[in-house]
Amino acid sequence: MTRHIKIGEAKTHLSALLAKVEAGEDLIICRGETPVAHVTRIDKAREHAELCETLRRERAKQRAVTTCEILSWRHEGHSR
């Protein structure tokens, strides 16, 4: 659902309006009757999927690591 509000109302009730946006409601902020801004929730699932894809692409560029290498890193920097 999209709700139209005037700038003065948006300034007065910003925190409450942002809570509604986080819950999925879209807002159109108007100057008089003229729409000037569309406020909508950021889609975190899409951002997460994009980040995962970037990490997979970067990992695919790296060479394989052996178990022996991983075990040697475990004690790297420790005095023996």
N, CA, C and O atoms as a GROMACS GRO file, in nm:
protein
  320
    1MET      N    1   0.083  -0.117   0.000
    1MET     CA    2   0.000   0.000   0.000
    1MET      C    3   0.088   0.124   0.000
    1MET      O    4   0.191   0.128   0.068
    2THR      N    5   0.049   0.225  -0.076
    2THR     CA    6   0.123   0.350  -0.083
    2THR      C    7   0.043   0.460  -0.016
    2THR      O    8  -0.077   0.476  -0.040
    3ARG      N    9   0.110   0.534   0.069
    3ARG     CA   10   0.044   0.641   0.143
    3ARG      C   11   0.102   0.775   0.099
    3ARG      O   12   0.224   0.788   0.089
    4HIS      N   13   0.018   0.874   0.073
    4HIS     CA   14   0.061   1.010   0.037
    4HIS      C   15   0.057   1.097   0.162
    4HIS      O   16  -0.044   1.103   0.232
    5ILE      N   17   0.168   1.165   0.189
    5ILE     CA   18   0.173   1.255   0.304
    5ILE      C   19   0.238   1.386   0.263
    5ILE      O   20   0.315   1.391   0.167
    6LYS      N   21   0.206   1.491   0.336
    6LYS     CA   22   0.265   1.623   0.308
    6LYS      C   23   0.397   1.636   0.383
    6LYS      O   24   0.422   1.567   0.482
    7ILE      N   25   0.481   1.725   0.335
    7ILE     CA   26   0.615   1.743   0.390
    7ILE      C   27   0.612   1.772   0.540
    7ILE      O   28   0.690   1.716   0.616
    8GLY      N   29   0.522   1.859   0.583
    8GLY     CA   30   0.514   1.894   0.726
    8GLY      C   31   0.484   1.773   0.812
    8GLY      O   32   0.544   1.756   0.919
    9GLU      N   33   0.393   1.688   0.767
    9GLU     CA   34   0.361   1.566   0.842
    9GLU      C   35   0.481   1.472   0.845
    9GLU      O   36   0.508   1.409   0.947
   10ALA      N   37   0.552   1.464   0.732
   10ALA     CA   38   0.670   1.377   0.726
   10ALA      C   39   0.777   1.425   0.824
   10ALA      O   40   0.840   1.343   0.891
   11LYS      N   41   0.797   1.555   0.834
   11LYS     CA   42   0.896   1.609   0.928
   11LYS      C   43   0.856   1.582   1.073
   11LYS      O   44   0.940   1.546   1.155
   12THR      N   45   0.729   1.598   1.102
   12THR     CA   46   0.681   1.582   1.239
   12THR      C   47   0.683   1.437   1.285
   12THR      O   48   0.712   1.409   1.402
   13HIS      N   49   0.653   1.344   1.194
   13HIS     CA   50   0.636   1.203   1.232
   13HIS      C   51   0.737   1.111   1.162
   13HIS      O   52   0.706   0.996   1.133
   14LEU      N   53   0.857   1.162   1.136
   14LEU     CA   54   0.954   1.086   1.058
   14LEU      C   55   0.984   0.947   1.116
   14LEU      O   56   0.982   0.849   1.042
   15SER      N   57   1.010   0.938   1.244
   15SER     CA   58   1.044   0.808   1.304
   15SER      C   59   0.932   0.707   1.287
   15SER      O   60   0.957   0.592   1.251
   16ALA      N   61   0.810   0.748   1.313
   16ALA     CA   62   0.696   0.657   1.299
   16ALA      C   63   0.675   0.618   1.153
   16ALA      O   64   0.642   0.503   1.123
   17LEU      N   65   0.695   0.713   1.062
   17LEU     CA   66   0.678   0.683   0.920
   17LEU      C   67   0.785   0.585   0.871
   17LEU      O   68   0.756   0.495   0.792
   18LEU      N   69   0.908   0.603   0.919
   18LEU     CA   70   1.014   0.511   0.879
   18LEU      C   71   0.989   0.370   0.932
   18LEU      O   72   1.025   0.272   0.866
   19ALA      N   73   0.929   0.358   1.049
   19ALA     CA   74   0.893   0.226   1.102
   19ALA      C   75   0.791   0.160   1.009
   19ALA      O   76   0.798   0.039   0.987
   20LYS      N   77   0.698   0.237   0.956
   20LYS     CA   78   0.600   0.182   0.863
   20LYS      C   79   0.665   0.141   0.732
   20LYS      O   80   0.628   0.041   0.672
   21VAL      N   81   0.764   0.220   0.687
   21VAL     CA   82   0.837   0.184   0.565
   21VAL      C   83   0.912   0.053   0.587
   21VAL      O   84   0.912  -0.033   0.499
   22GLU      N   85   0.976   0.038   0.703
   22GLU     CA   86   1.047  -0.087   0.735
   22GLU      C   87   0.952  -0.205   0.735
   22GLU      O   88   0.992  -0.317   0.703
   23ALA      N   89   0.827  -0.181   0.770
   23ALA     CA   90   0.726  -0.288   0.773
   23ALA      C   91   0.671  -0.317   0.634
   23ALA      O   92   0.591  -0.410   0.617
   24GLY      N   93   0.712  -0.238   0.533
   24GLY     CA   94   0.671  -0.268   0.396
   24GLY      C   95   0.582  -0.166   0.330
   24GLY      O   96   0.547  -0.182   0.213
   25GLU      N   97   0.543  -0.061   0.400
   25GLU     CA   98   0.457   0.041   0.341
   25GLU      C   99   0.542   0.141   0.262
   25GLU      O  100   0.649   0.180   0.307
   26ASP      N  101   0.494   0.182   0.145
   26ASP     CA  102   0.561   0.284   0.066
   26ASP      C  103   0.499   0.419   0.096
   26ASP      O  104   0.379   0.429   0.124
   27LEU      N  105   0.582   0.524   0.091
   27LEU     CA  106   0.533   0.660   0.116
   27LEU      C  107   0.564   0.748  -0.004
   27LEU      O  108   0.670   0.738  -0.064
   28ILE      N  109   0.471   0.835  -0.037
   28ILE     CA  110   0.492   0.940  -0.135
   28ILE      C  111   0.483   1.071  -0.057
   28ILE      O  112   0.379   1.102   0.001
   29ILE      N  113   0.591   1.147  -0.057
   29ILE     CA  114   0.591   1.276   0.013
   29ILE      C  115   0.556   1.383  -0.090
   29ILE      O  116   0.614   1.389  -0.198
   30CYS      N  117   0.460   1.468  -0.053
   30CYS     CA  118   0.408   1.568  -0.146
   30CYS      C  119   0.429   1.709  -0.095
   30CYS      O  120   0.422   1.735   0.025
   31ARG      N  121   0.455   1.799  -0.189
   31ARG     CA  122   0.453   1.943  -0.160
   31ARG      C  123   0.320   1.992  -0.212
   31ARG      O  124   0.300   2.006  -0.333
   32GLY      N  125   0.228   2.018  -0.122
   32GLY     CA  126   0.090   2.046  -0.163
   32GLY      C  127   0.031   1.917  -0.218
   32GLY      O  128   0.022   1.817  -0.147
   33GLU      N  129  -0.010   1.920  -0.343
   33GLU     CA  130  -0.064   1.801  -0.409
   33GLU      C  131   0.038   1.736  -0.502
   33GLU      O  132   0.009   1.634  -0.564
   34THR      N  133   0.157   1.796  -0.512
   34THR     CA  134   0.258   1.748  -0.607
   34THR      C  135   0.354   1.651  -0.540
   34THR      O  136   0.422   1.688  -0.444
   35PRO      N  137   0.362   1.527  -0.588
   35PRO     CA  138   0.457   1.430  -0.531
   35PRO      C  139   0.601   1.474  -0.559
   35PRO      O  140   0.634   1.515  -0.670
   36VAL      N  141   0.686   1.465  -0.456
   36VAL     CA  142   0.827   1.504  -0.473
   36VAL      C  143   0.925   1.393  -0.435
   36VAL      O  144   1.041   1.397  -0.475
   37ALA      N  145   0.880   1.294  -0.358
   37ALA     CA  146   0.971   1.186  -0.317
   37ALA      C  147   0.894   1.058  -0.293
   37ALA      O  148   0.779   1.059  -0.249
   38HIS      N  149   0.960   0.947  -0.324
   38HIS     CA  150   0.904   0.813  -0.299
   38HIS      C  151   0.997   0.745  -0.200
   38HIS      O  152   1.115   0.726  -0.228
   39VAL      N  153   0.945   0.707  -0.084
   39VAL     CA  154   1.023   0.642   0.020
   39VAL      C  155   0.980   0.496   0.026
   39VAL      O  156   0.862   0.465   0.043
   40THR      N  157   1.078   0.407   0.011
   40THR     CA  158   1.048   0.264   0.010
   40THR      C  159   1.156   0.188   0.087
   40THR      O  160   1.267   0.238   0.105
   41ARG      N  161   1.124   0.069   0.131
   41ARG     CA  162   1.218  -0.014   0.208
   41ARG      C  163   1.328  -0.067   0.116
   41ARG      O  164   1.303  -0.098   0.000
   42ILE      N  165   1.448  -0.076   0.168
   42ILE     CA  166   1.560  -0.134   0.095
   42ILE      C  167   1.547  -0.286   0.103
   42ILE      O  168   1.523  -0.341   0.210
   43ASP      N  169   1.562  -0.351  -0.010
   43ASP     CA  170   1.548  -0.496  -0.015
   43ASP      C  171   1.678  -0.563   0.025
   43ASP      O  172   1.768  -0.581  -0.057
   44LYS      N  173   1.689  -0.601   0.152
   44LYS     CA  174   1.812  -0.661   0.204
   44LYS      C  175   1.840  -0.799   0.144
   44LYS      O  176   1.956  -0.838   0.130
   45ALA      N  177   1.736  -0.871   0.109
   45ALA     CA  178   1.756  -1.004   0.052
   45ALA      C  179   1.830  -0.993  -0.081
   45ALA      O  180   1.919  -1.073  -0.110
   46ARG      N  181   1.794  -0.892  -0.162
   46ARG     CA  182   1.862  -0.874  -0.290
   46ARG      C  183   2.007  -0.835  -0.268
   46ARG      O  184   2.096  -0.887  -0.335
   47GLU      N  185   2.032  -0.744  -0.173
   47GLU     CA  186   2.170  -0.704  -0.143
   47GLU      C  187   2.252  -0.824  -0.096
   47GLU      O  188   2.368  -0.839  -0.135
   48HIS      N  189   2.192  -0.908  -0.014
   48HIS     CA  190   2.260  -1.028   0.036
   48HIS      C  191   2.295  -1.122  -0.079
   48HIS      O  192   2.406  -1.176  -0.085
   49ALA      N  193   2.201  -1.142  -0.170
   49ALA     CA  194   2.224  -1.231  -0.284
   49ALA      C  195   2.335  -1.176  -0.373
   49ALA      O  196   2.418  -1.253  -0.422
   50GLU      N  197   2.339  -1.045  -0.394
   50GLU     CA  198   2.444  -0.984  -0.475
   50GLU      C  199   2.580  -1.002  -0.409
   50GLU      O  200   2.679  -1.032  -0.477
   51LEU      N  201   2.587  -0.982  -0.278
   51LEU     CA  202   2.712  -1.000  -0.206
   51LEU      C  203   2.760  -1.144  -0.214
   51LEU      O  204   2.879  -1.169  -0.236
   52CYS      N  205   2.670  -1.240  -0.196
   52CYS     CA  206   2.707  -1.382  -0.205
   52CYS      C  207   2.761  -1.415  -0.343
   52CYS      O  208   2.859  -1.488  -0.355
   53GLU      N  209   2.698  -1.363  -0.446
   53GLU     CA  210   2.744  -1.389  -0.583
   53GLU      C  211   2.883  -1.330  -0.606
   53GLU      O  212   2.968  -1.393  -0.669
   54THR      N  213   2.907  -1.210  -0.555
   54THR     CA  214   3.039  -1.147  -0.568
   54THR      C  215   3.144  -1.231  -0.497
   54THR      O  216   3.252  -1.254  -0.552
   55LEU      N  217   3.114  -1.278  -0.377
   55LEU     CA  218   3.209  -1.361  -0.303
   55LEU      C  219   3.237  -1.492  -0.376
   55LEU      O  220   3.351  -1.537  -0.380
   56ARG      N  221   3.134  -1.554  -0.434
   56ARG     CA  222   3.154  -1.678  -0.509
   56ARG      C  223   3.244  -1.656  -0.630
   56ARG      O  224   3.333  -1.736  -0.659
   57ARG      N  225   3.222  -1.544  -0.702
   57ARG     CA  226   3.304  -1.513  -0.819
   57ARG      C  227   3.450  -1.493  -0.780
   57ARG      O  228   3.540  -1.544  -0.846
   58GLU      N  229   3.472  -1.418  -0.670
   58GLU     CA  230   3.609  -1.393  -0.625
   58GLU      C  231   3.676  -1.521  -0.577
   58GLU      O  232   3.794  -1.543  -0.602
   59ARG      N  233   3.602  -1.605  -0.508
   59ARG     CA  234   3.658  -1.732  -0.458
   59ARG      C  235   3.695  -1.823  -0.574
   59ARG      O  236   3.794  -1.895  -0.566
   60ALA      N  237   3.617  -1.821  -0.680
   60ALA     CA  238   3.645  -1.906  -0.796
   60ALA      C  239   3.777  -1.866  -0.863
   60ALA      O  240   3.837  -1.948  -0.932
   61LYS      N  241   3.821  -1.744  -0.845
   61LYS     CA  242   3.946  -1.698  -0.904
   61LYS      C  243   4.069  -1.748  -0.828
   61LYS      O  244   4.180  -1.747  -0.882
   62GLN      N  245   4.051  -1.794  -0.704
   62GLN     CA  246   4.162  -1.835  -0.619
   62GLN      C  247   4.196  -1.982  -0.643
   62GLN      O  248   4.112  -2.061  -0.686
   63ARG      N  249   4.321  -2.017  -0.615
   63ARG     CA  250   4.361  -2.158  -0.629
   63ARG      C  251   4.310  -2.237  -0.509
   63ARG      O  252   4.280  -2.181  -0.404
   64ALA      N  253   4.300  -2.367  -0.526
   64ALA     CA  254   4.254  -2.455  -0.419
   64ALA      C  255   4.356  -2.457  -0.305
   64ALA      O  256   4.476  -2.444  -0.329
   65VAL      N  257   4.309  -2.475  -0.184
   65VAL     CA  258   4.395  -2.479  -0.066
   65VAL      C  259   4.394  -2.622  -0.012
   65VAL      O  260   4.289  -2.686  -0.006
   66THR      N  261   4.511  -2.670   0.026
   66THR     CA  262   4.520  -2.806   0.079
   66THR      C  263   4.495  -2.808   0.228
   66THR      O  264   4.503  -2.704   0.294
   67THR      N  265   4.466  -2.926   0.282
   67THR     CA  266   4.446  -2.943   0.425
   67THR      C  267   4.574  -2.911   0.502
   67THR      O  268   4.569  -2.853   0.610
   68CYS      N  269   4.687  -2.949   0.446
   68CYS     CA  270   4.816  -2.921   0.512
   68CYS      C  271   4.837  -2.770   0.526
   68CYS      O  272   4.886  -2.725   0.629
   69GLU      N  273   4.801  -2.693   0.423
   69GLU     CA  274   4.816  -2.547   0.431
   69GLU      C  275   4.727  -2.489   0.541
   69GLU      O  276   4.770  -2.404   0.619
   70ILE      N  277   4.604  -2.536   0.546
   70ILE     CA  278   4.511  -2.487   0.647
   70ILE      C  279   4.563  -2.517   0.787
   70ILE      O  280   4.559  -2.432   0.875
   71LEU      N  281   4.614  -2.639   0.808
   71LEU     CA  282   4.668  -2.677   0.939
   71LEU      C  283   4.791  -2.594   0.975
   71LEU      O  284   4.812  -2.561   1.091
   72SER      N  285   4.873  -2.561   0.874
   72SER     CA  286   4.992  -2.480   0.903
   72SER      C  287   4.952  -2.337   0.941
   72SER      O  288   5.020  -2.274   1.022
   73TRP      N  289   4.844  -2.285   0.886
   73TRP     CA  290   4.796  -2.150   0.919
   73TRP      C  291   4.746  -2.145   1.064
   73TRP      O  292   4.753  -2.042   1.130
   74ARG      N  293   4.696  -2.258   1.109
   74ARG     CA  294   4.639  -2.265   1.243
   74ARG      C  295   4.739  -2.224   1.350
   74ARG      O  296   4.702  -2.164   1.451
   75HIS      N  297   4.864  -2.258   1.327
   75HIS     CA  298   4.968  -2.229   1.426
   75HIS      C  299   5.060  -2.116   1.383
   75HIS      O  300   5.161  -2.090   1.448
   76GLU      N  301   5.026  -2.049   1.275
   76GLU     CA  302   5.109  -1.940   1.226
   76GLU      C  303   5.118  -1.829   1.331
   76GLU      O  304   5.017  -1.784   1.386
   77GLY      N  305   5.241  -1.787   1.358
   77GLY     CA  306   5.261  -1.680   1.456
   77GLY      C  307   5.276  -1.727   1.598
   77GLY      O  308   5.312  -1.648   1.685
   78HIS      N  309   5.249  -1.854   1.625
   78HIS     CA  310   5.266  -1.908   1.760
   78HIS      C  311   5.411  -1.950   1.779
   78HIS      O  312   5.474  -2.003   1.688
   79SER      N  313   5.460  -1.926   1.898
   79SER     CA  314   5.596  -1.975   1.925
   79SER      C  315   5.587  -2.121   1.966
   79SER      O  316   5.494  -2.161   2.035
   80ARG      N  317   5.682  -2.199   1.923
   80ARG     CA  318   5.678  -2.344   1.950
   80ARG      C  319   5.789  -2.386   2.039
   80ARG      O  320   5.801  -2.504   2.071
   0.00000   0.00000   0.00000
